Structures are given as structure tokens and as C-alpha cells.
Amino acid sequence: MNTFEYIERFIEDGVGVIQLNRPRQLNALNRKMIREIVTALEQFDQNDEVVSILVTGKGRAFSAGADIDEMAENNSIQMELLNQFADWDRISLIKKPMIGAVKGFVFGGGFELALSLDILIAAIGTQFSFPEVQLGVMPGAGGTQRLTKIVGRAKALEWVWTGDRIPAEMALGYGIINRIVSEELLMEESMKFAKRLAKQPPLSLRLIKDSINKAVDYSLYEGMQYERKNFYLLFSSQDQKEGMQAFIEKRKAEFRGR
């Protein structure tokens, strides 16, 4: 496994954990850090020992946003040639469940990273925001798109135009996050959920995620046809045979991810 500068990672009971590790900078995301996060996600995605992935941040914040010092002097042509968002695009190709355990500030690029994950568990007091407008720019790694698909056009415009902070309770009400827990229990509860998923049949998790992602953009008819294809596909898996046989025999299934 690679040695990383800005993140730490480990595997525990089927869960691959990635910890953002720039706590003194409130885990501000520079380009190398994003590349490290994406590389770790891809390696966990290919590792049969890992069934689910948990992403969190060390220190007081999940991530306070992008590293502004890194890009302040760039011009449009430099940004185009850097093509920095190509790394971000790779996150959407991860097949395994990705859970975010977030706290403190989830701002700008940190908010975009959180929205790129599948499930978000937030500590009490967590705040979310896209403050880019106050710097004369706007989100560029999918923030306007993902937020709009979750909360709708009007609320997304309000929050991205103003840069207002969204408290965790409001984020929960709008479906941005899945649950709120105390900060002391954030990692415990997030790991508990990730480990629960890690006991599920991996191929089922993979194709459920694939089908639900398609539901966001497909028509109902197209989505149902796609779902049906994945339903049929699972009947070629050993896990389907094991799961149904275990049900018939009234015993606990032992899934292998095959």
C-alpha cells in the first residue's frame, strides 16, 4: 500500500477507513490531497478485504474547503490545463458503499467531497456551506449539481448565492445527511453502520448502489429496466445461492462477494 502525506488509512472488520490528516489547516483540500483520497478509494474498491469505505477527518473539522493559497494566482488557461477536477470525477466510479463521518466545518470543497459519498453521518453542531461566492468564484467539483439534485433548485440557489451556513439539523431535514449523533459517538456510530454494511453480500451492495444512482437521472421506465437487469445478474452469484439456501435451511448466510 502507498504511503500518503495528507491522509491516513486502515482496514477494520471489512471497513476501509480514510482519515483526512491536515488538522492544523482544518483539513483544507489541496490537489495532492484529493489525488491521495481518490487513490485510496480506488485501492479499497479493488481490495476484496474491504466491503464498505468510511471517510472522516482528523481534528476539529471534516474539511473547511479547498486550499485557497494553492489556486489564488492561477488563470483560466492554467486551470484548464491542470484539469484538477478529473481526479474528483473518479470518485463517482467507486462501486462500494462510501460513508462519510463529518463534524465541525464541511465547507466548499469539503462539502463537495461529502456530497460525493453515499451516506453522511454528522456530529451535532456540524455546519455545511458553499462560501465560494464570497471569493468571487463558485463550486467547481459538482457542488451546484449534487446539492440541486438533493434539495431542489430554489434552496440550492439560496445557499450557493449567499454562502450561508447550513446547520446539521437543517441538512437532515433537506436530506443532505442521513443522521445526527453526538461528536463523542461519531466514529463509533459511523463504524457500526459501516461494519453492518460490511456483513452484507458485496455484490448486492454494489448493484443496489448502481441502480439507485441511475434512478437520479433516468426516467422511471428506464430505471426499472436497469434495476431488472441488475436483479437478474445477481442470480449468477454464489452469494444469491448461499443467501437463499441459508434462508431455506434457517441458518445465517455466509457471504463471500462472489
C-alpha positions in Angstrom: 0.0 0.0 0.0 1.1 3.5 -0.8 2.5 5.9 1.8 0.4 9.1 1.8 1.3 12.6 3.1 -2.1 14.1 3.7 -4.3 11.1 4.7 -4.2 8.0 6.9 -6.0 4.7 6.2 -6.5 1.3 7.7 -8.9 -1.7 7.4 -11.0 -3.0 10.2 -13.6 -5.7 10.0 -14.3 -5.2 6.3 -14.3 -1.4 6.5 -11.6 0.6 4.7 -11.1 3.9 6.7 -9.7 7.1 5.2 -8.8 9.9 7.5 -8.1 13.4 6.2 -4.9 14.4 8.0 -4.3 18.2 7.8 -5.9 19.1 11.2 -3.9 22.3 11.6 -5.3 23.5 8.3 -8.8 22.2 9.2 -8.2 19.5 6.5 -8.2 22.1 3.7 -8.0 20.1 0.4 -5.1 20.7 -1.9 -4.6 18.9 -5.2 -2.3 16.3 -3.9 -4.6 15.5 -1.0 -7.5 14.9 -3.4 -5.4 12.7 -5.5 -4.4 10.7 -2.4 -8.1 10.4 -1.3 -9.1 9.2 -4.7 -6.2 6.7 -4.9 -7.1 5.3 -1.5 -10.7 5.0 -2.5 -9.8 3.1 -5.7 -7.5 0.8 -3.9 -10.1 -0.1 -1.3 -12.6 -0.5 -4.2 -10.3 -3.2 -5.6 -9.5 -4.9 -2.3 -11.6 -8.0 -1.6 -10.9 -7.5 2.2 -12.9 -4.2 2.1 -16.7 -4.2 1.7 -17.5 -0.6 2.7 -15.5 2.6 3.0 -15.6 5.2 5.7 -14.2 8.7 5.1 -13.6 11.1 8.0 -11.4 14.0 9.1 -8.9 14.3 12.0 -9.2 17.3 14.3 -12.0 19.8 14.7 -13.3 19.7 11.1 -14.1 17.3 8.3 -12.8 19.9 5.8 -13.0 23.7 5.7 -12.7 23.7 1.9 -10.1 24.0 -0.8 -6.6 25.3 -0.2 -7.1 28.8 -1.5 -3.3 29.7 -1.4 -2.8 26.9 -4.0 -5.1 28.4 -6.6 -5.2 32.2 -5.9 -2.8 33.1 -8.6 -4.0 30.7 -11.3 -5.6 32.0 -14.5 -8.3 30.3 -16.6 -5.8 28.7 -19.0 -3.7 27.3 -16.2 -6.8 25.8 -14.5 -7.9 24.2 -17.8 -4.5 22.7 -18.4 -4.3 21.4 -14.8 -7.7 19.6 -15.3 -7.8 19.2 -11.5 -11.4 18.0 -11.5 -10.5 14.9 -13.4 -9.4 13.4 -10.0 -12.8 14.4 -8.5 -14.7 12.6 -11.3 -13.1 9.3 -10.4 -14.9 9.3 -7.0 -18.2 8.7 -8.8 -16.8 5.5 -10.3 -16.3 3.8 -6.8 -18.6 0.8 -6.7 -18.6 0.1 -2.9 -20.6 2.0 -0.3 -18.9 5.1 0.9 -19.9 6.6 4.3 -18.8 10.0 5.5 -18.4 10.7 9.2 -18.4 14.5 9.3 -18.1 17.2 12.0 -17.2 20.8 12.5 -16.9 22.6 9.2 -17.9 21.0 5.9 -17.3 23.9 3.6 -16.6 24.4 -0.1 -14.6 21.5 -1.5 -15.1 19.7 1.8 -18.9 19.9 1.2 -18.4 18.7 -2.4 -16.3 15.7 -1.1 -19.1 14.9 1.4 -21.8 15.1 -1.3 -19.7 12.7 -3.4 -20.1 10.0 -0.7 -23.2 7.8 -0.4 -24.2 8.1 3.3 -23.4 11.0 5.7 -23.5 10.8 9.4 -22.9 14.2 11.1 -21.9 15.2 14.6 -24.2 17.6 16.5 -23.0 21.2 15.6 -21.7 20.3 12.2 -22.2 23.1 9.6 -22.2 22.9 5.8 -21.6 25.7 3.4 -20.6 26.7 -0.1 -18.8 30.0 0.6 -17.1 30.3 -2.8 -19.3 33.3 -3.9 -17.5 35.4 -1.2 -14.2 34.7 -3.0 -15.7 35.7 -6.4 -15.9 32.2 -7.7 -18.3 29.2 -7.3 -18.3 25.5 -6.6 -16.5 23.6 -9.4 -16.3 19.9 -8.3 -20.0 19.2 -8.6 -21.4 21.2 -5.7 -24.1 23.1 -7.6 -25.2 19.9 -9.3 -25.3 17.5 -6.4 -26.9 19.9 -4.0 -29.6 20.8 -6.5 -30.5 17.2 -7.1 -30.9 16.7 -3.3 -32.7 19.9 -2.2 -34.1 21.4 -5.4 -33.4 24.5 -7.4 -34.7 27.2 -5.2 -32.9 26.2 -2.0 -29.7 25.4 -3.8 -29.7 28.9 -5.4 -30.3 30.5 -2.0 -27.5 28.6 -0.3 -24.9 28.9 -3.0 -25.7 32.5 -3.8 -25.4 33.6 -0.1 -22.8 31.2 1.2 -25.0 30.8 4.3 -24.1 28.0 6.7 -26.5 25.1 6.9 -26.7 23.6 10.4 -26.8 19.8 10.7 -30.5 19.8 11.8 -31.5 21.7 8.6 -29.2 19.5 6.5 -31.0 16.4 7.9 -34.4 17.9 7.1 -33.4 18.5 3.5 -32.0 15.0 3.0 -28.4 16.1 2.7 -27.3 13.9 5.6 -28.7 10.6 7.0 -28.4 11.1 10.7 -27.0 13.2 13.5 -25.1 11.8 16.5 -23.1 13.3 19.3 -19.5 14.2 18.5 -18.3 11.7 21.1 -20.1 8.9 19.3 -19.5 10.0 15.7 -16.8 7.4 14.9 -18.3 4.7 16.9 -21.7 5.0 15.3 -20.2 5.5 11.8 -18.1 2.5 12.2 -21.0 0.5 13.5 -23.0 1.4 10.3 -20.1 0.7 8.0 -19.4 -2.7 9.7 -23.1 -3.5 9.4 -22.8 -3.0 5.6 -19.6 -5.0 5.6 -21.6 -8.0 6.6 -24.0 -7.7 3.7 -23.4 -9.5 0.3 -20.9 -7.3 -1.5 -22.3 -7.8 -5.0 -25.8 -6.9 -3.8 -24.5 -3.7 -2.3 -22.6 -2.9 -5.5 -25.6 -3.4 -7.8 -28.1 -1.7 -5.4 -25.8 1.4 -5.4 -25.6 1.2 -9.2 -29.4 1.0 -9.6 -30.2 3.8 -7.2 -27.6 6.1 -8.8 -29.3 5.6 -12.1 -32.7 6.5 -10.6 -31.4 10.0 -10.1 -31.2 10.7 -13.8 -33.2 8.0 -15.6 -36.9 8.1 -16.3 -39.0 5.7 -14.2 -39.3 3.2 -17.1 -35.5 3.4 -17.9 -34.6 3.0 -14.2 -36.9 0.0 -13.8 -35.4 -1.7 -16.8 -31.9 -1.1 -15.4 -32.9 -2.4 -12.0 -34.3 -5.6 -13.6 -31.0 -6.2 -15.4 -29.1 -6.0 -12.1 -31.7 -8.1 -10.3 -31.3 -10.9 -12.9 -27.5 -10.5 -12.8 -27.3 -11.3 -9.1 -28.8 -14.8 -9.8 -25.4 -15.7 -11.3 -23.7 -15.0 -8.0 -22.7 -17.5 -5.3 -24.0 -15.1 -2.7 -27.5 -15.4 -4.1 -27.3 -19.2 -3.9 -25.9 -19.0 -0.4 -28.4 -16.4 0.8 -31.5 -18.3 -0.4 -30.2 -21.7 0.7 -29.4 -20.3 4.2 -33.0 -18.9 4.3 -34.4 -22.3 3.4 -32.2 -24.0 6.0 -33.0 -21.4 8.6 -29.3 -20.5 9.2 -27.2 -17.4 8.9 -25.8 -16.8 5.5 -22.0 -16.5 4.9 -21.4 -14.2 2.0 -18.2 -14.3 0.0 -18.7 -11.5 -2.5 -18.8 -13.9 -5.5 
